[in-house]
Amino acid sequence: MLSRITAVLLISLRSLWMHRLRSGLTTLGIVFGVASVIAMLAIGEGASRQAQEQIAHLGSTNIILKTVKPPDQEIADASEQTIQQYGLKYEDAERFRATIPDAEVVVPVRRKPRQIQYRSRRITSEIVGTVPWYTELVPIELLMGRFLTPMDMHYSMAVCVIDEAALDSLFKFDDPMDQTLRIAGEYYRVVGVVRNVSVAAGNDSPLTASQNDSGVTGSVYLPITTMKKRFGETEIQFGGSSGSSGERVELSEITIRVPSMERVLPTRDVLANLLQTHHKKKDYQIVVPLELLRQAARTKRIFSIVLGSIAAISLLVGGIGIMNIMLATVSERTREIGIRRALGARKVDIVVQFLSETVMLTLIGGLLGMALGVVIPILVTVLSHGQMPTVITAHAMIMSFGISAGVGVTFGLYPAYQAANMDPIESLRHE
């Protein structure tokens, strides 16, 4: 049995080698089809994992409440001075802490873009007023110095922690520790440097980096009590003869962590009821990272199916090309088929012979396509300087190779069947 299989394979290889240029060109359809399947799935998997990692940084057991300007905010007459008050308040944070006893951490945060100056260098950064336990919810990596302490918050100390983006723009090659920054006319001592982090922001996207905001570079962290005391909570915009207007916002966001994922959605509902009761207008937004993670997983599945289906069309085209070539091969080898039938070859032997040639073409193309499919995602990651990560999974490799083998069998059956059903006598007469 083994010798018979070996003989069939040797005959197939000899036949393919005799027409190696044609065989090579025929195999290209399978090569590019398999490579495109692997590359597209790798790109889709990389994008999905990157999004899931960013969302996971927010914490799967966290609930983020954000201040938003209400859409139905009425604008008073321009000649009058009006203060529009909206958003989350300090009393909301205290209310959440008292109402949800199993909440592990409640973190109030206030954000404002402000100009920062160090010597002659100036940038606009996001000022983040927060509490010392902010790092329990946000994965901040300390690079040097320290983060904010309870003493800083209690005494409203004029200290700050900057991130890498602000460090690179302001200090260049200088040591930032214990240097003084000027922020909105006040001076602050740098006590630490942290790595850049992604934060929840905006209504359009759950995740953005502060550096990506227009004209804003990096983040500077202050004790929330210091920010409240020195920046106030009301901003007045003067309009000259048209009067003035202002906005009063106490907190930009409040983050709450619950003990388990099972408690996230029930707690979300409780928070929604509390906010609806104590806020007359919809001046808040509730972001649940757990829901975003589940939505990202669903999107990943759809994305993979769509990309895989598009790439599979290349395999289909390659399979049609192989069938076309094999039908031409059967026509060319009609006399050979007649001689083999006359010498006692059965129909199944003819089917196996031509089918083995087709499968061998597709398997060779599949192996070459797998190699190319591994190289393409690596090139994409390198050429994008890591901005477009790719992930090659064993599932994609096995699936693409299996599809290529299936294409060989599927599109090789008909030509093999045609060859096996030729009349031996008519085949011998063929010139």
DOTI-831407 format. One record per residue (C-alpha): y, z, x. Coordinates in steps of 0.05 Angstrom, whole numbers, plus 32768, in hexadecimal, padded with zeros to 4 digits. Example, Ala and Ser with C-alpha at 12.3 -4.5 7.8 and 13.67 -1.06 7.14 Angstrom:
# residues 2
<site><north>7FA6</north><up>809C</up><east>80F6</east></site>
<site><north>7FEB</north><up>808F</up><east>8111</east></site>
***
This chain:
# residues 431
<site><north>8000</north><up>8000</up><east>8000</east></site>
<site><north>8030</north><up>8013</up><east>8038</east></site>
<site><north>8021</north><up>7FD3</up><east>805E</east></site>
<site><north>802E</north><up>7FAA</up><east>8020</east></site>
<site><north>8072</north><up>7FCB</up><east>8015</east></site>
<site><north>8083</north><up>7FC0</up><east>805E</east></site>
<site><north>8070</north><up>7F77</up><east>8059</east></site>
<site><north>809D</north><up>7F6E</up><east>801B</east></site>
<site><north>80D8</north><up>7F8F</up><east>803F</east></site>
<site><north>80CE</north><up>7F65</up><east>807E</east></site>
<site><north>80CD</north><up>7F25</up><east>8054</east></site>
<site><north>810C</north><up>7F3B</up><east>8030</east></site>
<site><north>8130</north><up>7F4A</up><east>8071</east></site>
<site><north>811B</north><up>7F08</up><east>808E</east></site>
<site><north>8134</north><up>7EE3</up><east>8051</east></site>
<site><north>8177</north><up>7F07</up><east>8051</east></site>
<site><north>817F</north><up>7EFC</up><east>809C</east></site>
<site><north>8174</north><up>7EB2</up><east>8094</east></site>
<site><north>81B2</north><up>7EB0</up><east>8068</east></site>
<site><north>81D7</north><up>7EEA</up><east>8088</east></site>
<site><north>821E</north><up>7ECF</up><east>807B</east></site>
<site><north>8210</north><up>7EC6</up><east>8031</east></site>
<site><north>81ED</north><up>7F0A</up><east>802F</east></site>
<site><north>8227</north><up>7F2B</up><east>8051</east></site>
<site><north>825B</north><up>7F0D</up><east>8023</east></site>
<site><north>8231</north><up>7F20</up><east>7FE6</east></site>
<site><north>822B</north><up>7F68</up><east>7FFF</east></site>
<site><north>8277</north><up>7F6F</up><east>8005</east></site>
<site><north>827D</north><up>7F77</up><east>7FB9</east></site>
<site><north>8250</north><up>7FB3</up><east>7FBB</east></site>
<site><north>8272</north><up>7FCF</up><east>7FFB</east></site>
<site><north>82B7</north><up>7FCF</up><east>7FDC</east></site>
<site><north>829D</north><up>7FE7</up><east>7F99</east></site>
<site><north>827A</north><up>8024</up><east>7FB6</east></site>
<site><north>82B6</north><up>8032</up><east>7FE4</east></site>
<site><north>82E7</north><up>802E</up><east>7FAA</east></site>
<site><north>82BD</north><up>805E</up><east>7F80</east></site>
<site><north>82BA</north><up>8092</up><east>7FB8</east></site>
<site><north>8303</north><up>8089</up><east>7FCC</east></site>
<site><north>831E</north><up>808E</up><east>7F85</east></site>
<site><north>82F5</north><up>80CB</up><east>7F75</east></site>
<site><north>8309</north><up>80EC</up><east>7FB7</east></site>
<site><north>8353</north><up>80DF</up><east>7FA8</east></site>
<site><north>834C</north><up>80F9</up><east>7F61</east></site>
<site><north>8325</north><up>8137</up><east>7F78</east></site>
<site><north>8359</north><up>8145</up><east>7FAD</east></site>
<site><north>8393</north><up>8140</up><east>7F7D</east></site>
<site><north>836F</north><up>816C</up><east>7F4B</east></site>
<site><north>835E</north><up>81A2</up><east>7F7D</east></site>
<site><north>83A5</north><up>81A3</up><east>7F98</east></site>
<site><north>83C0</north><up>81AE</up><east>7F51</east></site>
<site><north>838C</north><up>81E4</up><east>7F43</east></site>
<site><north>839C</north><up>8208</up><east>7F84</east></site>
<site><north>83E6</north><up>8208</up><east>7F73</east></site>
<site><north>83D8</north><up>8223</up><east>7F2E</east></site>
<site><north>83A7</north><up>8256</up><east>7F4A</east></site>
<site><north>83DF</north><up>8271</up><east>7F77</east></site>
<site><north>8401</north><up>8289</up><east>7F37</east></site>
<site><north>83C4</north><up>82B3</up><east>7F28</east></site>
<site><north>838F</north><up>82A6</up><east>7EF3</east></site>
<site><north>839C</north><up>82EB</up><east>7ED5</east></site>
<site><north>83E8</north><up>82E5</up><east>7ED5</east></site>
<site><north>8416</north><up>82D5</up><east>7E9C</east></site>
<site><north>845B</north><up>82BA</up><east>7EAE</east></site>
<site><north>8496</north><up>82C0</up><east>7E7F</east></site>
<site><north>84D2</north><up>8294</up><east>7E8F</east></site>
<site><north>8519</north><up>8292</up><east>7E77</east></site>
<site><north>852E</north><up>8250</up><east>7E58</east></site>
<site><north>856F</north><up>823C</up><east>7E38</east></site>
<site><north>8564</north><up>8238</up><east>7DED</east></site>
<site><north>8569</north><up>81F0</up><east>7DD3</east></site>
<site><north>8593</north><up>8205</up><east>7D97</east></site>
<site><north>85C7</north><up>822A</up><east>7DBF</east></site>
<site><north>8609</north><up>8222</up><east>7D9B</east></site>
<site><north>8645</north><up>8210</up><east>7DC6</east></site>
<site><north>8684</north><up>8233</up><east>7DB0</east></site>
<site><north>86C8</north><up>8211</up><east>7DAB</east></site>
<site><north>86E1</north><up>81FD</up><east>7DF0</east></site>
<site><north>8721</north><up>8223</up><east>7DE7</east></site>
<site><north>86FB</north><up>8265</up><east>7DE0</east></site>
<site><north>86DA</north><up>828E</up><east>7E16</east></site>
<site><north>8691</north><up>8297</up><east>7E05</east></site>
<site><north>8657</north><up>82B9</up><east>7E28</east></site>
<site><north>8613</north><up>829D</up><east>7E16</east></site>
<site><north>85DE</north><up>82D2</up><east>7E1F</east></site>
<site><north>8594</north><up>82BF</up><east>7E20</east></site>
<site><north>8553</north><up>82C7</up><east>7E45</east></site>
<site><north>8527</north><up>8300</up><east>7E5B</east></site>
<site><north>8544</north><up>8346</up><east>7E65</east></site>
<site><north>8533</north><up>8384</up><east>7E8D</east></site>
<site><north>8522</north><up>83A7</up><east>7E4C</east></site>
<site><north>84EE</north><up>8370</up><east>7E3F</east></site>
<site><north>84CB</north><up>8383</up><east>7E80</east></site>
<site><north>84CB</north><up>83CD</up><east>7E6D</east></site>
<site><north>84B2</north><up>83BC</up><east>7E27</east></site>
<site><north>8478</north><up>8393</up><east>7E44</east></site>
<site><north>8466</north><up>83CB</up><east>7E73</east></site>
<site><north>8465</north><up>83FD</up><east>7E39</east></site>
<site><north>8442</north><up>83D1</up><east>7E07</east></site>
<site><north>840A</north><up>83B5</up><east>7E34</east></site>
<site><north>83EB</north><up>83F2</up><east>7E55</east></site>
<site><north>83B6</north><up>83CA</up><east>7E7B</east></site>
<site><north>83EB</north><up>839E</up><east>7E9C</east></site>
<site><north>83E0</north><up>83A9</up><east>7EE7</east></site>
<site><north>8422</north><up>838D</up><east>7F00</east></site>
<site><north>8464</north><up>837A</up><east>7EDF</east></site>
<site><north>8493</north><up>8353</up><east>7F0D</east></site>
<site><north>84DA</north><up>8342</up><east>7EF7</east></site>
<site><north>84FC</north><up>8309</up><east>7F1D</east></site>
<site><north>8541</north><up>82EB</up><east>7F1D</east></site>
<site><north>8552</north><up>82A8</up><east>7F3E</east></site>
<site><north>8595</north><up>8289</up><east>7F50</east></site>
<site><north>85A8</north><up>8250</up><east>7F7F</east></site>
<site><north>85DD</north><up>8267</up><east>7FB0</east></site>
<site><north>85FB</north><up>824F</up><east>7FF1</east></site>
<site><north>85E3</north><up>8274</up><east>802F</east></site>
<site><north>8606</north><up>8275</up><east>8072</east></site>
<site><north>85F0</north><up>8288</up><east>80B7</east></site>
<site><north>8626</north><up>827D</up><east>80EB</east></site>
<site><north>863C</north><up>8235</up><east>80DF</east></site>
<site><north>85FE</north><up>821F</up><east>80BA</east></site>
<site><north>85FE</north><up>821C</up><east>806E</east></site>
<site><north>85C8</north><up>820C</up><east>803C</east></site>
<site><north>85BD</north><up>8216</up><east>7FF2</east></site>
<site><north>857F</north><up>8241</up><east>7FE4</east></site>
<site><north>855E</north><up>8261</up><east>7FA9</east></site>
<site><north>856F</north><up>82AB</up><east>7FA8</east></site>
<site><north>8533</north><up>82D2</up><east>7F8C</east></site>
<site><north>8541</north><up>8318</up><east>7F75</east></site>
<site><north>8500</north><up>833D</up><east>7F6D</east></site>
<site><north>84D9</north><up>837E</up><east>7F78</east></site>
<site><north>84AF</north><up>8395</up><east>7FB4</east></site>
<site><north>846D</north><up>838A</up><east>7F8F</east></site>
<site><north>847E</north><up>8340</up><east>7F84</east></site>
<site><north>844B</north><up>8330</up><east>7FBB</east></site>
<site><north>8413</north><up>834C</up><east>7F90</east></site>
<site><north>841A</north><up>8311</up><east>7F61</east></site>
<site><north>8434</north><up>82D9</up><east>7F8E</east></site>
<site><north>840A</north><up>82C8</up><east>7FCB</east></site>
<site><north>8442</north><up>82D1</up><east>7FFE</east></site>
<site><north>842D</north><up>82CF</up><east>8047</east></site>
<site><north>8459</north><up>82F9</up><east>8074</east></site>
<site><north>8468</north><up>82D5</up><east>80B5</east></site>
<site><north>8495</north><up>830A</up><east>80D6</east></site>
<site><north>84B7</north><up>834A</up><east>80C4</east></site>
<site><north>84AB</north><up>8369</up><east>8080</east></site>
<site><north>84B5</north><up>835C</up><east>8036</east></site>
<site><north>84E1</north><up>8385</up><east>8008</east></site>
<site><north>84D2</north><up>83CF</up><east>8001</east></site>
<site><north>84DC</north><up>8402</up><east>7FC8</east></site>
<site><north>8514</north><up>8422</up><east>7FF1</east></site>
<site><north>8538</north><up>83DE</up><east>7FF5</east></site>
<site><north>8536</north><up>83D9</up><east>7FA9</east></site>
<site><north>8547</north><up>8422</up><east>7F9C</east></site>
<site><north>8585</north><up>8422</up><east>7FC7</east></site>
<site><north>8598</north><up>83D9</up><east>7FB9</east></site>
<site><north>8595</north><up>83C9</up><east>8003</east></site>
<site><north>85B7</north><up>838B</up><east>801F</east></site>
<site><north>8577</north><up>836E</up><east>803D</east></site>
<site><north>8554</north><up>832C</up><east>8032</east></site>
<site><north>8513</north><up>8307</up><east>8041</east></site>
<site><north>8516</north><up>82BC</up><east>804E</east></site>
<site><north>84E1</north><up>8286</up><east>804B</east></site>
<site><north>84CF</north><up>8251</up><east>807F</east></site>
<site><north>84FB</north><up>821B</up><east>8060</east></site>
<site><north>8539</north><up>8247</up><east>8064</east></site>
<site><north>8524</north><up>825D</up><east>80AA</east></site>
<site><north>851F</north><up>8216</up><east>80C4</east></site>
<site><north>8562</north><up>8201</up><east>80A6</east></site>
<site><north>858B</north><up>823E</up><east>80BA</east></site>
<site><north>856F</north><up>825B</up><east>80FA</east></site>
<site><north>8550</north><up>821F</up><east>811E</east></site>
<site><north>8539</north><up>8240</up><east>815F</east></site>
<site><north>855B</north><up>8284</up><east>8154</east></site>
<site><north>8536</north><up>82C4</up><east>8145</east></site>
<site><north>8546</north><up>82D3</up><east>80FB</east></site>
<site><north>8532</north><up>831D</up><east>80FD</east></site>
<site><north>856D</north><up>834D</up><east>80F0</east></site>
<site><north>859E</north><up>8312</up><east>80EE</east></site>
<site><north>85D3</north><up>8313</up><east>80B8</east></site>
<site><north>85D8</north><up>82DF</up><east>8080</east></site>
<site><north>8615</north><up>82D4</up><east>8054</east></site>
<site><north>8603</north><up>82C8</up><east>800B</east></site>
<site><north>863B</north><up>82BF</up><east>7FD8</east></site>
<site><north>866C</north><up>82E6</up><east>8003</east></site>
<site><north>863D</north><up>8321</up><east>8011</east></site>
<site><north>8615</north><up>832F</up><east>8050</east></site>
<site><north>85CA</north><up>833C</up><east>8053</east></site>
<site><north>859B</north><up>834E</up><east>808C</east></site>
<site><north>855C</north><up>8325</up><east>8096</east></site>
<site><north>851F</north><up>8353</up><east>8097</east></site>
<site><north>84E6</north><up>8321</up><east>808F</east></site>
<site><north>84CE</north><up>82D9</up><east>808D</east></site>
<site><north>8499</north><up>82BF</up><east>805D</east></site>
<site><north>8474</north><up>827D</up><east>8055</east></site>
<site><north>848B</north><up>824C</up><east>801F</east></site>
<site><north>846A</north><up>8256</up><east>7FDC</east></site>
<site><north>8465</north><up>822F</up><east>7F9B</east></site>
<site><north>8483</north><up>824F</up><east>7F5D</east></site>
<site><north>8481</north><up>8242</up><east>7F13</east></site>
<site><north>84C0</north><up>821E</up><east>7EFE</east></site>
<site><north>84DE</north><up>81F0</up><east>7ECB</east></site>
<site><north>84C8</north><up>81D7</up><east>7E87</east></site>
<site><north>84AD</north><up>8195</up><east>7EA1</east></site>
<site><north>847E</north><up>81AF</up><east>7ED5</east></site>
<site><north>845B</north><up>81F2</up><east>7EDC</east></site>
<site><north>845E</north><up>81F0</up><east>7F27</east></site>
<site><north>8496</north><up>81DC</up><east>7F55</east></site>
<site><north>84AC</north><up>81F3</up><east>7F99</east></site>
<site><north>84F2</north><up>820F</up><east>7FA0</east></site>
<site><north>84FF</north><up>81DF</up><east>7FDA</east></site>
<site><north>84F2</north><up>81A5</up><east>7FAB</east></site>
<site><north>852D</north><up>81B6</up><east>7F7D</east></site>
<site><north>8569</north><up>8188</up><east>7F86</east></site>
<site><north>8594</north><up>81A1</up><east>7FC0</east></site>
<site><north>856E</north><up>81E3</up><east>7FC6</east></site>
<site><north>854C</north><up>81F5</up><east>8008</east></site>
<site><north>851C</north><up>8230</up><east>800B</east></site>
<site><north>851F</north><up>8275</up><east>7FEC</east></site>
<site><north>8540</north><up>82B7</up><east>7FFE</east></site>
<site><north>8523</north><up>82F7</up><east>7FE1</east></site>
<site><north>8550</north><up>8332</up><east>7FD0</east></site>
<site><north>8542</north><up>8375</up><east>7FAD</east></site>
<site><north>854D</north><up>836A</up><east>7F64</east></site>
<site><north>857C</north><up>83A6</up><east>7F60</east></site>
<site><north>85A7</north><up>8389</up><east>7F98</east></site>
<site><north>85AB</north><up>8346</up><east>7F75</east></site>
<site><north>85BE</north><up>8367</up><east>7F33</east></site>
<site><north>85F4</north><up>8391</up><east>7F55</east></site>
<site><north>8613</north><up>835B</up><east>7F80</east></site>
<site><north>8609</north><up>831C</up><east>7F57</east></site>
<site><north>8611</north><up>8339</up><east>7F11</east></site>
<site><north>85F0</north><up>8319</up><east>7ED4</east></site>
<site><north>8629</north><up>82EF</up><east>7EB9</east></site>
<site><north>8642</north><up>82AD</up><east>7ED4</east></site>
<site><north>8685</north><up>8294</up><east>7EBD</east></site>
<site><north>8696</north><up>824A</up><east>7EC0</east></site>
<site><north>86E1</north><up>823C</up><east>7EBD</east></site>
<site><north>86F7</north><up>81FB</up><east>7E9D</east></site>
<site><north>8742</north><up>81FD</up><east>7EAA</east></site>
<site><north>8769</north><up>81ED</up><east>7E6B</east></site>
<site><north>872A</north><up>81E7</up><east>7E43</east></site>
<site><north>871A</north><up>8230</up><east>7E4A</east></site>
<site><north>86DC</north><up>824F</up><east>7E69</east></site>
<site><north>8694</north><up>825E</up><east>7E58</east></site>
<site><north>865E</north><up>8289</up><east>7E76</east></site>
<site><north>8615</north><up>829A</up><east>7E74</east></site>
<site><north>85F3</north><up>82DE</up><east>7E79</east></site>
<site><north>85AB</north><up>82DE</up><east>7E90</east></site>
<site><north>8589</north><up>831D</up><east>7EA9</east></site>
<site><north>8545</north><up>8304</up><east>7EC1</east></site>
<site><north>852A</north><up>82BF</up><east>7ED1</east></site>
<site><north>84E1</north><up>82D2</up><east>7EC8</east></site>
<site><north>84B0</north><up>830B</up><east>7EBF</east></site>
<site><north>8469</north><up>8307</up><east>7ED9</east></site>
<site><north>8432</north><up>8333</up><east>7EBC</east></site>
<site><north>83EC</north><up>833B</up><east>7ED8</east></site>
<site><north>83B2</north><up>8353</up><east>7EAC</east></site>
<site><north>8370</north><up>836F</up><east>7EC6</east></site>
<site><north>8342</north><up>8334</up><east>7EB2</east></site>
<site><north>8344</north><up>82EC</up><east>7E9A</east></site>
<site><north>8328</north><up>8302</up><east>7E56</east></site>
<site><north>8368</north><up>8329</up><east>7E4B</east></site>
<site><north>8398</north><up>82F1</up><east>7E5C</east></site>
<site><north>839B</north><up>82CC</up><east>7E19</east></site>
<site><north>839D</north><up>830B</up><east>7DED</east></site>
<site><north>83D4</north><up>8327</up><east>7E19</east></site>
<site><north>83F9</north><up>82E4</up><east>7E14</east></site>
<site><north>83F8</north><up>82EA</up><east>7DC8</east></site>
<site><north>8413</north><up>8331</up><east>7DCB</east></site>
<site><north>844B</north><up>831C</up><east>7DF9</east></site>
<site><north>845C</north><up>82E1</up><east>7DCC</east></site>
<site><north>8461</north><up>8310</up><east>7D8F</east></site>
<site><north>848D</north><up>8341</up><east>7DB5</east></site>
<site><north>84BC</north><up>830A</up><east>7DCD</east></site>
<site><north>84C0</north><up>82EB</up><east>7D89</east></site>
<site><north>84D2</north><up>832F</up><east>7D6B</east></site>
<site><north>8509</north><up>8341</up><east>7D9D</east></site>
<site><north>8526</north><up>82FC</up><east>7DAC</east></site>
<site><north>854B</north><up>82D9</up><east>7D74</east></site>
<site><north>8548</north><up>8296</up><east>7D98</east></site>
<site><north>8511</north><up>8273</up><east>7DBF</east></site>
<site><north>8530</north><up>8283</up><east>7E03</east></site>
<site><north>84EE</north><up>828D</up><east>7E27</east></site>
<site><north>84B0</north><up>8268</up><east>7E3D</east></site>
<site><north>846A</north><up>8284</up><east>7E47</east></site>
<site><north>8441</north><up>8265</up><east>7E7F</east></site>
<site><north>83F7</north><up>8278</up><east>7E84</east></site>
<site><north>83D8</north><up>8260</up><east>7EC6</east></site>
<site><north>8392</north><up>8269</up><east>7EA9</east></site>
<site><north>83A1</north><up>8235</up><east>7E73</east></site>
<site><north>83BF</north><up>8207</up><east>7EA8</east></site>
<site><north>837F</north><up>820E</up><east>7ED2</east></site>
<site><north>8353</north><up>81FC</up><east>7E96</east></site>
<site><north>8380</north><up>81C1</up><east>7E85</east></site>
<site><north>837E</north><up>81AA</up><east>7ECE</east></site>
<site><north>8331</north><up>81AC</up><east>7ECB</east></site>
<site><north>8331</north><up>8181</up><east>7E8D</east></site>
<site><north>8363</north><up>8151</up><east>7EAC</east></site>
<site><north>8337</north><up>814C</up><east>7EEA</east></site>
<site><north>82FA</north><up>8138</up><east>7EC1</east></site>
<site><north>8322</north><up>8102</up><east>7E9C</east></site>
<site><north>8342</north><up>80EB</up><east>7EDD</east></site>
<site><north>82FF</north><up>80E5</up><east>7F00</east></site>
<site><north>82E0</north><up>80BE</up><east>7EC7</east></site>
<site><north>831A</north><up>808D</up><east>7EC4</east></site>
<site><north>831D</north><up>8083</up><east>7F10</east></site>
<site><north>82D1</north><up>807D</up><east>7F14</east></site>
<site><north>82CF</north><up>804B</up><east>7EDC</east></site>
<site><north>8305</north><up>8020</up><east>7EFC</east></site>
<site><north>82E1</north><up>8021</up><east>7F3E</east></site>
<site><north>829E</north><up>8012</up><east>7F1D</east></site>
<site><north>82BA</north><up>7FCF</up><east>7F06</east></site>
<site><north>82B9</north><up>7FBA</up><east>7F4F</east></site>
<site><north>826F</north><up>7FCB</up><east>7F52</east></site>
<site><north>8264</north><up>7FA3</up><east>7F12</east></site>
<site><north>8286</north><up>7F67</up><east>7F31</east></site>
<site><north>825D</north><up>7F70</up><east>7F70</east></site>
<site><north>821D</north><up>7F72</up><east>7F46</east></site>
<site><north>822F</north><up>7F32</up><east>7F23</east></site>
<site><north>823B</north><up>7F11</up><east>7F66</east></site>
<site><north>81F6</north><up>7F28</up><east>7F7E</east></site>
<site><north>81D5</north><up>7F0D</up><east>7F3F</east></site>
<site><north>81F8</north><up>7ECA</up><east>7F49</east></site>
<site><north>81E1</north><up>7EC5</up><east>7F91</east></site>
<site><north>8199</north><up>7ED9</up><east>7F81</east></site>
<site><north>8195</north><up>7EA5</up><east>7F4A</east></site>
<site><north>81AC</north><up>7E71</up><east>7F7C</east></site>
<site><north>8178</north><up>7E8C</up><east>7FAD</east></site>
<site><north>8141</north><up>7E85</up><east>7F79</east></site>
<site><north>8155</north><up>7E3D</up><east>7F6E</east></site>
<site><north>8154</north><up>7E2F</up><east>7FB9</east></site>
<site><north>8110</north><up>7E4F</up><east>7FC3</east></site>
<site><north>80ED</north><up>7E2F</up><east>7F88</east></site>
<site><north>80BA</north><up>7E0C</up><east>7FB5</east></site>
<site><north>80AC</north><up>7E4D</up><east>7FDB</east></site>
<site><north>809F</north><up>7E70</up><east>7F99</east></site>
<site><north>806E</north><up>7E39</up><east>7F84</east></site>
<site><north>8048</north><up>7E3E</up><east>7FC6</east></site>
<site><north>8043</north><up>7E89</up><east>7FC1</east></site>
<site><north>802A</north><up>7E84</up><east>7F79</east></site>
<site><north>7FF7</north><up>7E4F</up><east>7F8E</east></site>
<site><north>7FDD</north><up>7E7D</up><east>7FC5</east></site>
<site><north>7FD0</north><up>7EB4</up><east>7F93</east></site>
<site><north>8011</north><up>7EDB</up><east>7F8D</east></site>
<site><north>8019</north><up>7EFD</up><east>7F4A</east></site>
<site><north>8057</north><up>7EFE</up><east>7F20</east></site>
<site><north>8063</north><up>7F46</up><east>7F32</east></site>
<site><north>8061</north><up>7F34</up><east>7F7C</east></site>
<site><north>8098</north><up>7F01</up><east>7F72</east></site>
<site><north>80C1</north><up>7F33</up><east>7F49</east></site>
<site><north>80B9</north><up>7F68</up><east>7F7F</east></site>
<site><north>80CC</north><up>7F37</up><east>7FB6</east></site>
<site><north>810D</north><up>7F20</up><east>7F97</east></site>
<site><north>811E</north><up>7F65</up><east>7F7C</east></site>
<site><north>8114</north><up>7F84</up><east>7FC0</east></site>
<site><north>8145</north><up>7F52</up><east>7FDE</east></site>
<site><north>817A</north><up>7F63</up><east>7FAA</east></site>
<site><north>8170</north><up>7FAE</up><east>7FB1</east></site>
<site><north>8173</north><up>7FA9</up><east>7FFD</east></site>
<site><north>81B6</north><up>7F84</up><east>7FF8</east></site>
<site><north>81D3</north><up>7FB9</up><east>7FCA</east></site>
<site><north>81B8</north><up>7FF3</up><east>7FF3</east></site>
<site><north>81D5</north><up>7FD7</up><east>8034</east></site>
<site><north>8216</north><up>7FCB</up><east>800F</east></site>
<site><north>8213</north><up>8012</up><east>7FF3</east></site>
<site><north>820A</north><up>8031</up><east>8038</east></site>
<site><north>8244</north><up>8009</up><east>8055</east></site>
<site><north>826E</north><up>8019</up><east>8017</east></site>
<site><north>8260</north><up>8063</up><east>8020</east></site>
<site><north>8278</north><up>8060</up><east>8068</east></site>
<site><north>82B7</north><up>803B</up><east>8053</east></site>
<site><north>82C1</north><up>806A</up><east>8018</east></site>
<site><north>82C3</north><up>80A5</up><east>8048</east></site>
<site><north>82F5</north><up>8084</up><east>8076</east></site>
<site><north>8327</north><up>806F</up><east>8040</east></site>
<site><north>8336</north><up>80B6</up><east>8025</east></site>
<site><north>833F</north><up>80D0</up><east>806B</east></site>
<site><north>8371</north><up>8098</up><east>8079</east></site>
<site><north>8396</north><up>80A7</up><east>8039</east></site>
<site><north>839D</north><up>80F1</up><east>804C</east></site>
<site><north>83B3</north><up>80E0</up><east>8093</east></site>
<site><north>83E5</north><up>80AA</up><east>8080</east></site>
<site><north>8404</north><up>80D6</up><east>804A</east></site>
<site><north>840B</north><up>810F</up><east>807E</east></site>
<site><north>83E2</north><up>813D</up><east>8052</east></site>
<site><north>840D</north><up>8133</up><east>8014</east></site>
<site><north>83D2</north><up>8111</up><east>7FF1</east></site>
<site><north>8393</north><up>8139</up><east>8000</east></site>
<site><north>834F</north><up>811B</up><east>7FF1</east></site>
<site><north>830C</north><up>813D</up><east>7FE6</east></site>
<site><north>82CB</north><up>8117</up><east>7FF1</east></site>
<site><north>8293</north><up>8137</up><east>7FC8</east></site>
<site><north>8248</north><up>812F</up><east>7FCF</east></site>
<site><north>8246</north><up>811F</up><east>7F85</east></site>
<site><north>8273</north><up>80E1</up><east>7F8F</east></site>
<site><north>8248</north><up>80C9</up><east>7FCA</east></site>
<site><north>8206</north><up>80D1</up><east>7FA5</east></site>
<site><north>8221</north><up>80B2</up><east>7F65</east></site>
<site><north>823F</north><up>8075</up><east>7F88</east></site>
<site><north>8200</north><up>8068</up><east>7FB0</east></site>
<site><north>81D5</north><up>8071</up><east>7F72</east></site>
<site><north>8201</north><up>8041</up><east>7F4B</east></site>
<site><north>81FB</north><up>800D</up><east>7F83</east></site>
<site><north>81AF</north><up>8013</up><east>7F81</east></site>
<site><north>81B1</north><up>800D</up><east>7F35</east></site>
<site><north>81DC</north><up>7FCF</up><east>7F3A</east></site>
<site><north>81A8</north><up>7FB0</up><east>7F69</east></site>
<site><north>816F</north><up>7FBD</up><east>7F39</east></site>
<site><north>8195</north><up>7FA9</up><east>7EFB</east></site>
<site><north>81B2</north><up>7F68</up><east>7F15</east></site>
<site><north>8174</north><up>7F56</up><east>7F3D</east></site>
<site><north>8143</north><up>7F5A</up><east>7F03</east></site>
<site><north>8158</north><up>7F19</up><east>7EE1</east></site>
<site><north>8156</north><up>7EED</up><east>7F1F</east></site>
<site><north>8112</north><up>7F0C</up><east>7F32</east></site>
<site><north>80F8</north><up>7F00</up><east>7EEC</east></site>
<site><north>8110</north><up>7EB8</up><east>7EEE</east></site>
<site><north>80EC</north><up>7EAD</up><east>7F30</east></site>
<site><north>80AB</north><up>7ECD</up><east>7F18</east></site>
<site><north>80A9</north><up>7EA2</up><east>7ED9</east></site>
<site><north>80AE</north><up>7E5F</up><east>7EFB</east></site>
<site><north>8076</north><up>7E2E</up><east>7EEF</east></site>
<site><north>804E</north><up>7E2B</up><east>7F31</east></site>
<site><north>803F</north><up>7DE1</up><east>7F2A</east></site>
<site><north>8087</north><up>7DCE</up><east>7F1B</east></site>
<site><north>809E</north><up>7DFB</up><east>7F55</east></site>
<site><north>806F</north><up>7DD5</up><east>7F85</east></site>
<site><north>808C</north><up>7D92</up><east>7F6F</east></site>
<site><north>80D3</north><up>7DAC</up><east>7F7C</east></site>
<site><north>80F7</north><up>7D8B</up><east>7FB7</east></site>
***
